[in-house]
Amino acid sequence: LCSTHGCWLLCSLFIPGLFLSGALCLCLLVLLCGIRLWLQQRKNQLASTGKDGKHQLIVAFFHPYCNAGGGGERVLWCAIRALQKK
């Protein structure tokens, strides 16, 4: 008797659970698409334009700090050289 009531309860909650999970997934999808569109618009608004109306190239570099030495200084000098050429 107990197992049939439990089985009936699980079966009666299965369809509403499917609808609820589908609705939540749809809401999440709409939210993520909205955030993506907002970020793209914000990026386009913040992008600076050059003298000819095109987007200006931004040069950046990363200098890793480490105690082992080696490649970090080469990255720094290559970045400085690229900035000087620009």
PyMOL commands that set and color helices and strands:
alter all, ss='L'
color gray80, all
select helices_A, chain A and resi 2-46+71-85
alter helices_A, ss='H'
color red, helices_A
deselect
rebuild
show_as cartoon
